[in-house]
């Protein structure tokens, strides 16, 4: 049974953790790897290099929106798809993320966490909750 008194706070904790992770990953691609380096990596694993900028922008913006709770449920649903797509480059590397070139455990966990947040809801203290469909 779900504890309806604490569920909004569970969503808040999950939302903030995912948001911080997205900001960190987006800024890493922007500042450390650089957009050109990210594009080169994307191409090396079979993704189009031009996706570097949209992915960097999405990760930073999605992170900020998740932390602040602006359409978090919708952002989490899109993020789950992005994270699953990103995890596909790790499938051949085995389970553990410590394997050479990183395994798929961490990115799949993040995809599932984002999907869980999308199902759970925006959580407590969301600045702009996702509108409910009719």
N, C-alpha and C positions, 0 to 999 in steps of 0.2 A: 504494500500500500504506500502511496506517495504522501508524504507529510506536506500538506498544502501551506502550512505556516512557514516552513523553511525552504521549500522549493524555489521561491523567487530569489533567495539568497544564494542557493546553489547555482542557479543560472547566472547570477551576478559574478560569482567567483570564477566560473567557467568562462564567462564572457570577457572578463578582465585578463585572465591568463591567456586566452587565445588572442586577444587584442595586442597584448604586449609581445607575444611571440610573432605576430604578423608585422608589427612595427619594426621589431628587431631584424627580422629576415629581409624586409623590404629595404631598410637602411643599410644592411650588410651588402645587398646587391647593388645599391646605389653608391655607397661610399667606399667600401672595401674592394668588392669585385669590379666595380664600375659598370655602367650600362653596356659598354663595349665588351667587357669581359663576360658579363652575364649573357649577352647575345651569342658570343663565341661558345660558351658552355652549352647553351640551349641547342645550338646547331650541332654540337658534338654528340648530343644524346638524341637527336632526331626531331627536335622542335624547331620551329622557324625562329630565326634570330630576332626578327622584328617584334616578337612577343616580349622581349626583355622590358621595354618601356611600359607597356600596359600592365605587365605582371608586377613590376616595381611599384607603379602608381597604385594598382589595386591593393597590394599588400600593405603599403603605408596607409592609404585611405581606409581600407577595411579595418586595420588595427585601431586607428583613431575612432572610427565609428563604433567598433565593438566596445572599446573602453568606455566611451561616452554613452553608449546605449542608444544610438541613433539607427533605427531600422535594423537592429542587431539580428533579429531572427532571419530576415531576408539576406543580410550580409553573410551570416553563418551558412545558409543554404548554398549560396554561390561559392563561398570559401570551401565547403566540403567537396564540391566538384573540382575546384582548382587544386586542392590538396590531393585528391585522388589522382588527377591527371599528372601532377608532379611526382607522385609516388611510383608511377609506372616505369620511370627510368631506373628505379632501384629494384624492380622485381627480379632481375637476373643476378643480383648481388647477394641473395640470401636474406634471411630473416633479420639478423642483428644489424643495427645501424653502425656498429663498430667494424663491420666487415669492410673490406676494400671497396671504395666508391659508395659506401653506405648501403645498408640493407633497407628493407621496406617497413620495419616495425614502427619507427617514429612517424614517418609521413602518413601511414595508414591510421595510426592512433590519432593523429591530429585531424584527419579527415572524419573519423568516427566522432571525435569530440565536437567538431563543428556541426556534424549532422545531429548529434544529441542536443546541442544548443538550439539548433533550428527547430527541433521537435519540442523542446522544453519551453522555449519562449524567451523574451527579452530580459526578463529578470527584474530584480529590484533596482530602483534608481535609474531606470532607462530614461534618457532625456526625450526621446521621441520613439515610442514603441511602434513596432510594425503594425499597420492596420490589419484588423481581422477581416478575412473575406466572408462574404455573406453565405 
